[in-house]
Structure formats: C-alpha cells, structure tokens
C-alpha cells in the first residue's frame, strides 16, 4: 500500500487520524504480549485497509504509553514539518507500521520509535510483523526494568 506524503500530511495536520486508545497493564503485556494486544491488532486490521493516518495508543501506566502509527518515515505525527522536509512530495511511499514507546526512563529523548513492518504485511497476517511487535515490546520493558534496577 502506497501513499503520497501530501495525503498523509493533510490527514495529520487536519487531525483526520483514525485513533483509538486502549488500556493494558504492563503485567498483561509482559506475560503474553500477543494476547494482550489482540484488541489493538483487531483495531489496526480494521482501520488499515485504506492508506491513511492511523494510530492505536496503548496506555500502560500514567507515564508509559505505546503507540502504533502508520507513516512513511520513522517520525511520530508530532513532527509533520520534519516529515515534509524529509520526503519527496511527488513520490509514493510504502505505508509502514511504526511502534512508539514513550516513557521517561526509556532513553534521553523519552521516546523510542521503530519500524515493525509494512502495512501490507501486517494486513496479510505476516507472522514476522506480529513477532516484531511482541519482541520489540518485551525489549522496551527489559530496558525499563534494567534501568530501575540500576537506579536502586
């Protein structure tokens, strides 16, 4: 699935983003991330059928949030001007699914963003994309837990 930066940026700037928020505890996510994320995956499967801006936000704790966003480069929607600067307006880009982890202790910028796979592969049920998501999420919790251990 391809999209022009201008179409994506129009959705972002006009706040025409398909958004849903989920509350999932860190305990559930650590124990069985794939099962815990089932409602998020269902939402994404339903809303990724059209090339547009889609976001699923998972509130884990008051200060820990994980977002899944469609984009053409690895920047959150908060930076539409940067997305515009770093892309060619006349080129169609593959729509990708990114995971964003926001937590004060994750790193110096308090934000980690990584590519999980293409939207097409996610919609096709590609097991690698789902594994990327669950492995990535487990890694973020490991980082948080190891940082807390270092601080104690």
C-alpha positions in Angstrom: 0.0 0.0 0.0 1.5 3.3 -1.1 0.7 6.9 -0.1 2.0 10.3 -1.1 3.4 12.4 1.7 0.9 15.2 0.9 -2.0 12.9 1.5 -0.6 11.7 4.8 0.4 15.2 6.0 -3.1 16.5 5.1 -4.6 13.9 7.4 -2.1 14.6 10.2 -2.4 18.4 10.0 -6.2 18.4 9.7 -6.4 15.9 12.7 -8.1 13.4 10.4 -6.4 10.5 12.1 -8.2 7.3 12.8 -7.4 7.0 16.6 -8.3 4.6 19.3 -7.0 4.3 22.9 -6.6 1.1 24.8 -5.6 0.5 28.5 -3.5 -2.6 29.0 -1.4 -3.2 32.1 2.3 -3.9 32.0 1.7 -7.2 33.8 -0.5 -8.4 30.9 1.8 -7.1 28.3 4.8 -8.8 29.9 3.0 -12.1 30.5 1.6 -12.6 27.0 2.0 -9.6 24.7 0.3 -11.1 21.7 -2.8 -12.0 23.7 -2.8 -8.6 25.5 -2.5 -6.8 22.2 -5.3 -8.7 20.5 -7.8 -5.8 20.6 -5.2 -3.4 19.3 -4.3 -5.8 16.4 -8.1 -6.1 15.6 -8.5 -2.3 15.5 -5.4 -2.0 13.3 -6.6 -4.8 11.0 -9.9 -3.0 10.6 -8.6 0.5 10.1 -5.5 0.0 8.0 -7.5 -1.0 4.9 -7.3 2.5 3.5 -4.0 4.4 3.1 -4.4 7.0 5.8 -3.1 8.1 9.2 -4.0 5.5 11.8 -3.0 5.4 15.4 -3.6 3.0 18.2 -2.5 4.2 21.6 -1.9 1.8 24.5 -1.8 3.4 27.9 0.2 1.1 30.1 0.8 3.3 33.1 0.3 7.0 33.7 3.7 7.8 32.3 4.2 4.9 29.9 2.5 4.8 26.6 2.9 2.7 23.4 1.6 3.9 20.1 1.3 2.2 16.8 1.2 4.6 13.9 1.2 4.4 10.1 3.8 6.6 8.5 6.3 6.7 5.6 9.3 7.5 7.8 10.2 6.9 11.4 8.9 10.1 12.9 5.8 10.5 15.1 2.8 12.5 13.9 4.0 15.4 16.2 6.6 16.3 13.5 4.7 17.0 10.3 7.1 19.6 9.1 10.0 17.2 9.5 8.1 14.5 7.6 7.5 17.0 4.8 11.2 18.1 4.8 12.5 14.5 4.6 10.2 13.2 1.9 9.6 14.0 -1.8 6.1 15.3 -2.4 5.8 13.6 -5.8 6.9 10.2 -4.7 4.6 7.5 -3.4 6.0 5.8 -0.3 5.2 2.4 1.1 2.9 2.8 4.1 4.7 1.4 7.2 3.6 0.5 10.7 5.8 2.0 13.4 5.8 1.4 17.2 6.5 4.3 19.5 7.3 3.8 23.2 7.1 6.8 25.4 8.5 6.7 28.9 10.7 8.9 30.9 13.2 6.2 31.6 13.4 4.6 28.1 16.2 6.9 26.9 17.3 10.5 26.9 14.6 11.6 24.5 11.9 9.7 26.4 10.8 8.2 23.1 11.7 5.1 21.1 10.3 4.6 17.6 11.0 1.5 15.4 9.6 0.1 12.2 7.5 -3.1 12.7 6.8 -3.8 9.0 4.7 -2.7 6.1 1.0 -2.2 6.4 0.5 -4.7 3.6 2.4 -7.4 5.5 0.5 -6.6 8.7 -2.8 -6.9 6.9 -1.7 -10.1 5.3 -1.1 -11.6 8.8 2.6 -11.9 8.3 3.8 -13.6 11.5 7.1 -11.8 11.4 5.4 -8.4 11.8 3.4 -9.7 14.8 6.6 -11.2 16.3 8.5 -7.9 15.7 5.8 -6.1 17.7 5.8 -8.5 20.6 9.6 -8.9 20.7 10.0 -5.2 20.5 7.6 -4.5 23.3 9.3 -7.1 25.5 12.6 -5.4 24.8 11.3 -2.0 25.9 10.1 -3.5 29.2 13.5 -5.1 29.7 15.1 -1.7 29.2 12.8 0.0 31.7 13.2 -2.8 34.3 17.0 -2.8 33.9 17.1 1.0 34.3 15.0 0.7 37.5 17.4 -1.9 38.9 20.4 0.3 38.1 18.8 3.2 39.9 18.1 1.2 43.1 
